[in-house]
Amino acid sequence: MSERDYAKSIIDIIPEEHLGYVIEYMLSLSDSEYDEEKFKLVSKHILEKYHKAFEELAK
């Protein structure tokens, strides 16, 4: 299992009510070299997780 897959599996087990806090914390880590990569990773995960909800909102 790659580090990315491991991180995604950890995020998948976080309860919905705490997910926002975890994402906020991840984005607040101060390593500007990886800021864009962190944003892409988190946004991709959110899109995958809430894809159906986003489709419904778009209707």
C-alpha positions as CSV (number, residue, x, y, z in Angstrom):
1,M,0.0,0.0,0.0
2,S,1.4,3.4,-1.0
3,E,1.6,6.3,1.4
4,R,-1.2,8.0,-0.6
5,D,-3.5,5.0,-0.4
6,Y,-2.7,4.7,3.4
7,A,-3.6,8.4,3.9
8,K,-6.8,8.0,1.9
9,S,-7.8,5.0,4.0
10,I,-7.3,7.0,7.2
11,I,-9.4,9.8,5.8
12,D,-12.1,7.3,4.8
13,I,-12.6,6.1,8.4
14,I,-12.9,9.6,9.9
15,P,-16.6,10.3,10.9
16,E,-18.4,12.9,8.8
17,E,-18.7,15.4,11.7
18,H,-14.9,15.5,12.1
19,L,-13.8,15.5,8.5
20,G,-13.9,19.3,8.2
21,Y,-11.6,19.7,11.1
22,V,-9.1,17.2,9.7
23,I,-9.1,18.8,6.3
24,E,-8.7,22.3,7.8
25,Y,-5.7,21.0,9.8
26,M,-4.1,19.3,6.8
27,L,-4.4,22.5,4.8
28,S,-3.0,24.6,7.6
29,L,0.3,22.7,7.8
30,S,3.0,25.2,6.7
31,D,5.0,23.5,3.9
32,S,4.5,25.7,0.9
33,E,6.3,23.3,-1.3
34,Y,3.4,20.8,-0.9
35,D,0.4,23.2,-0.7
36,E,-0.8,22.7,-4.2
37,E,-0.4,18.9,-3.9
38,K,-2.3,18.9,-0.5
39,F,-5.1,20.9,-2.1
40,K,-5.4,18.6,-5.1
41,L,-5.4,15.5,-2.9
42,V,-8.0,16.8,-0.5
43,S,-10.3,18.3,-3.2
44,K,-10.1,15.0,-5.2
45,H,-11.0,13.0,-2.2
46,I,-14.0,15.3,-1.3
47,L,-15.2,15.2,-4.9
48,E,-15.0,11.4,-5.0
49,K,-16.7,11.0,-1.6
50,Y,-19.5,13.5,-2.3
51,H,-19.9,13.0,-6.1
52,K,-23.5,12.0,-5.9
53,A,-24.4,14.9,-3.6
54,F,-22.7,17.4,-6.0
55,E,-24.7,15.9,-8.9
56,E,-27.9,16.4,-7.0
57,L,-27.0,20.0,-6.2
58,A,-26.3,20.7,-9.8
59,K,-29.8,19.6,-10.9
